[in-house]
Amino acid sequence: MLGFPGETENTIKETIRWAKLLDPETAQFLLVNLYPEAPLHKKEQDDMGHTFLSIKKMRKWTKKAYREFYIRPKFFKKAVSRPNEYLFSQGQAIWKMLSNIF
């Protein structure tokens, strides 16, 4: 999940790097959703001084995380070598996700 208090662009880059290094079958990069009644909603920083990235920046980083994870040679190689697992069983979900990030 991306967007916790204290999250920086560097920590997001590290999360993306780890996801690619671990190389799971699929990955989800979700934003922390602060509801209007939540104590941290609409605050620029928490009580410890951690600042929040804007929602616009967080959406940009979420899209970047999906692109970096799914649009890379290693993932394509797995998808082509095992089409039943990637293209047929998960193909619709992956296609829907990719169409939402471009």
Secondary structure, 3 states (H helix, E strand, C coil): CECCCCCCHHHHHHHHHHHHHHCCCCCCCCECCCCCCCCCCCCCECCCCCECCCHHHHHHHHHHHHHHHHCCHHHHHHHHHCHHHHHHHCHHHHHHHHHHHC
